[in-house]
Amino acid sequence: MSKFSQHNINKHTYKARTVWTLSFLCFLGVALIADFMWASSSSTSSPLYFSIASNWALEKSGIVIISNFDSSTTDHQGEKVAVKDKKDQVPQRSLSATFADLPAPDLEWQQMPSAPVPRLDGASIQIENIFYVFSGYASLDHVHSHVDVYDFTSNRWVDRFDTPKEMANSHLGVATDGRYIYVVSGQYGPQCRGPTAHSFILDTVTRKWSSMPPLPSPRYAPATQLWRGRLHVMGGSKENRHTPGLEHWSIAVKDGKVLEKEWRTEIPIPRGGPHRACIVIHDRLFVIGGQEGDFMAKPGSPIFKCSRRHEVVYGDVYMLDDEMKWKELPPMPKPDSHIESSWVIVNNSIIITGGTTEKHPVTKRMMLTGEVFRFRLDTLTWSVIGKLPFRVKTTLTGFWDGWLYFTSGQRDRGPDNPQPKKVIGELWRTKLHL
Ligand SMILES: *[C@@H]1O[C@H](CO)[C@@H](O)[C@H](O)[C@H]1NC(C)=O
């Protein structure tokens, strides 16, 4: 063999090996970081108010090629990765990481003053121009127990006050009558700790909290809304954080007072599970999107370390009216969860920002939603009316003076990577034209 051809062979071998090694390292890297939903969080953000966000790409770029691997062996922190024997390997498949993004018009977004803290799985209530932003995770190991207050007229964060000690820190059910805010159940503490049934009422005028009868069983992120003088609570996850609850309860309330001793059992919801939008308009109650299953505490973990479990995301729309029978309406343009505080009502339409959609079919990674959805209540039809500056879940959404606002949540890794990364406190707005 000549020196020349030997050189070529070596070069080829070297190249092949490098490519293989690089792909493997890449793959390993993806596997290790992909599920690490708490990679970073930061409370500070640049005072870049009024910058225009250039939207995330719609192009089907960012092709990922993943060889066969069993994601079920990867836990939340991605500690273990199993690569099957070569002989078991199926032919490689390729599918864009961003394939679930729907075509959407661009919106011009302005960045406004960030919330004092980043938060994930918080909750929000808007009363006139005042936006109350509740609790949530700062990071997986730290949860908030206060409310931040934003004023849409002065466009400033104007206040902060504590929540009761026994109140849950995330996955709350919230509803308001325009003065009083009802806060029901939720998760108490960081990581994947247990829920509490304790429930509270905030008088936003006096800033005083009072307690109300605990929910019959605690729930994570139950669908919650005031309807016909009663506080309705349904769905959510049961005590293990994963099992969907179908139960539906209500209790009579008026002007911040609970009028009954006990919760009443109502017609169960056809599908249980957490993280759904629950909205009352035109005397009808709507429950939109959500999921079955969620992260659970690792068995025996003293810190209730979160570990990933199977979850299925839905775009279902259920409605209750006079008949008190659940009716199914046209589903969202794609499955969407983590939207409990991500909606507003504008001109006879429901507007929903962001969320999470079904996991990537190949990588099994969680994928965030970046669309702004509109559900017209006159025609009962859905459309995609725009894109957010990035994909983000558990946004807290408000509407004031023609502007659609969203803050908080967990955003994507970038235009080509819809997996969750940074927990944010950023606040953005866009002028809405329906
Ligand atoms: C809502 O309707 C009013 C009256 O038709 C209109 O002036 C306004 O621009 C609409 N709002 C949005 C956000 O489209």
The ligand as a Gaussian input file, in Angstrom:
#p B3LYP/6-31G(d) Opt

LIG

0 1
 C      -62.706000      45.728000      19.938000
 O      -63.853000      46.304000      19.353000
 C      -63.865000      47.715000      19.328000
 C      -65.215000      48.174000      18.805000
 O      -65.535000      47.515000      17.618000
 C      -62.706000      48.215000      18.487000
 O      -62.668000      49.610000      18.480000
 C      -61.406000      47.672000      19.061000
 O      -60.300000      48.020000      18.239000
 C      -61.465000      46.165000      19.188000
 N      -60.265000      45.707000      19.915000
 C      -59.326000      44.933000      19.374000
 C      -58.219000      44.568000      20.249000
 O      -59.361000      44.546000      18.232000

